[in-house]
């Protein structure tokens, strides 16, 4: 490989609106299928779809909004 390689500086062509729409449709179909599979599995195996964390004590005792409010209370508002 040469000392000066232009291949690292070449940018990909910007995506067209058509490509963006197709990507979003593919993503929607992929996740719709995933949700359907999970729903069927939960129906057949009698399991809940969403699992709760095993150890709830790891959750913070104070919410982040309360902590943020206390941190920003001393700052001057413009």
C-alpha positions as CSV (number, residue, x, y, z in Angstrom):
1,X,0.0,0.0,0.0
2,X,1.3,3.4,-0.9
3,X,2.1,6.1,1.6
4,X,-0.7,8.3,0.4
5,X,-3.9,6.4,-0.1
6,X,-6.9,8.2,-1.5
7,X,-9.4,5.4,-0.8
8,X,-9.7,6.5,2.8
9,X,-10.8,10.0,1.7
10,X,-13.4,9.0,-0.8
11,X,-16.9,9.4,0.6
12,X,-19.9,7.3,-0.3
13,X,-22.6,8.8,-2.4
14,X,-25.4,10.4,-0.3
15,X,-28.5,8.2,0.0
16,X,-31.5,9.2,-2.1
17,X,-34.9,9.7,-0.7
18,X,-36.0,6.5,-2.3
19,X,-33.3,4.5,-0.6
20,X,-34.1,6.1,2.8
21,X,-37.8,5.2,2.4
22,X,-37.0,1.6,1.4
23,X,-34.7,1.2,4.4
24,X,-37.4,2.4,6.7
25,X,-40.0,0.1,5.2
26,X,-37.5,-2.9,5.5
27,X,-36.9,-1.9,9.2
28,X,-40.6,-1.7,9.9
29,X,-41.3,-5.1,8.4
30,X,-38.3,-6.7,10.2
31,X,-39.5,-5.4,13.6
32,X,-43.1,-6.2,12.9
33,X,-42.1,-9.8,12.2
34,X,-40.0,-9.9,15.3
35,X,-43.0,-8.6,17.4
36,X,-45.3,-11.2,15.9
37,X,-42.8,-14.0,16.6
38,X,-42.5,-12.9,20.2
39,X,-46.2,-12.6,20.6
40,X,-46.7,-16.2,19.3
41,X,-44.0,-17.6,21.5
42,X,-45.5,-15.9,24.5
43,X,-48.9,-17.4,23.6
44,X,-47.6,-20.9,23.0
45,X,-45.2,-21.1,25.9
46,X,-47.3,-19.1,28.4
47,X,-44.6,-16.6,29.0
48,X,-44.8,-12.9,29.4
49,X,-43.4,-10.9,26.6
50,X,-41.5,-8.4,28.8
51,X,-39.1,-9.6,31.5
52,X,-38.6,-7.5,34.6
53,X,-35.1,-7.1,36.0
54,X,-34.3,-9.9,38.5
55,X,-32.7,-7.5,41.0
56,X,-34.8,-4.4,41.4
57,X,-32.5,-3.0,44.1
58,X,-30.1,-2.0,41.3
59,X,-32.6,0.7,40.3
60,X,-31.7,4.2,41.6
61,X,-33.6,5.3,44.6
62,X,-33.9,8.9,43.3
63,X,-35.0,9.7,39.8
64,X,-32.6,11.5,37.4
65,X,-35.0,14.4,37.1
66,X,-34.9,15.1,40.8
67,X,-31.1,14.8,40.8
68,X,-30.8,17.2,37.8
69,X,-33.2,19.7,39.4
70,X,-31.0,19.7,42.6
71,X,-27.9,20.1,40.6
72,X,-29.2,23.0,38.4
73,X,-31.1,24.8,41.3
74,X,-28.1,26.9,42.2
75,X,-27.4,28.0,38.6
76,X,-28.5,31.4,37.4
77,X,-31.3,31.2,34.8
78,X,-31.2,33.6,31.8
